[in-house]
Amino acid sequence: DAKTTQPPSMDCAEGRAANLPCNHSTISGNEYVYWYRQIHSQGPQYIIHGLKNNETNEMASLIITEDRKSSTLILPHATLRDTAVYYCIVRAGTSSVSGNTPLVFGKGTRLSVIA
Amino acid sequence: NAGVMQNPRHLVRRRGQEARLRCSPMKGHSHVYWYRQLPEEGLKFMVYLQKENIIDESGMPKERFSAEFPKEGPSILRIQQVVRGDSAAYFCASSPRDRLYEQYFGPGTRLTVT
């Protein structure tokens, strides 16, 4: 079972920031927060992951609260092509030894970017 | 660098037939995962393989399903004696050895059992 809770759906105006929340109150010390998204009928796409520090890459930013019980994925300037289901996943480790556990997908948040 | 390739993209089988789904990981990736997505549901892990080894098959149904990743060639997910409940999208993902935290997914094979 997924260890995360996400709102089922959200809307965002094109060009605005999309802030997708995720609760993971039972996260343990060695577990990372991962975000993937699935555009309709395609395979999921890796977005970003983090442990406790905020992370940023070319796709998004990840803000993790100090107690690590929740996080927010930020798409700074949402476009229509960002319409997708976004999955927040908690998973142990990133090393070659422990980072090979399967991803456990929940129901995710269906983000609709509106023109 | 080509992405993860899966074929066929669409497969129709009658009940009782066998389905063979193929996955070619990205170049240099030696770790392969199979996931299944039933209609209107999230993805469920099935099996994790490295070359010639099954590492974790905890998500595989006990009967009719098997997977392999030979030394040469693609990974194969085989479903014997398919039933209507096997109709789903089957996704393959691969990871590079030095970045196991990133899984790159293929476009999926949509299996329809009639």
Interface residues (C-beta under 8 A of the other chain):
Chain A: A2 Y32 Y34 Q38 S41 Q42 G43 P44 Q45 Y46 H49 Y87 R91 G93 T94 S95 S96 G99 N100 T101 P102 L103 V104 F105 G106 K107 G108
Chain B: V4 H31 Y33 Y35 G42 L43 K44 F45 Y48 I55 D56 G59 A89 F91 A93 S95 R97 D98 L100 Y101 E102 Q103 Y104 F105 G106 P107 G108
